[in-house]
Each structure stands twice: as structure tokens, then as C-alpha cells.
Amino acid sequence: MTTNEILRDYRLKLGLKQEYVAQCLSVSQPVYSRIEAGSRDLRAYELEKLAELYKTQVDSFFKSTGIVTDLPNGNSGVDIQPV
């Protein structure tokens, strides 16, 4: 599983829209879509923001299995704040 696939799986598992994640990263939705498609690389600070958003460690985006299912039961991993 590639990093972009892992990021997509995190977002979908948590029920988040690309628009929300893009806003958290201070990028447009089309830019975030390219990140998830693997056609745009992530910056280090974007990885850090995503790890904070998903309440995980940056290295979890580079593991090949068990990423999304590792979330504790009942823990969405995200505190969603109104925009």
C-alpha cells in the first residue's frame, strides 16, 4: 500500500471529505486530490499536520498494512472543529 493510498484510507475511514482535509492543510481540494492520487508529493509540514489531524505518528503513513484498522474502537482519531 502506498503512502497516498494510506492517506486516502485514513480519510475515508474517518468519514472526512477531501475539502476538509485540504482546508486543514491550507491547500485547495484539487491539490489534496492530487496528493491522494499520488501525482503530488507531500511536504514534511503537511505530513505533520495530517498526523496531528488523524492523531497518529507520521511513520504510520509509511507502513504497508494495518494502518486504518489500528484505530482504537470508538476513537475516530479526529477532533473535527467547525470551520
Secondary structure, DSSP 8 states (H G I E B T S, - for coil): --HHHHHHHHHHHTT--HHHHHHHHTS-HHHHHHHHHTSS---HHHHHHHHHHTTS-GGGGG-SSSSGGGS-TT--S------
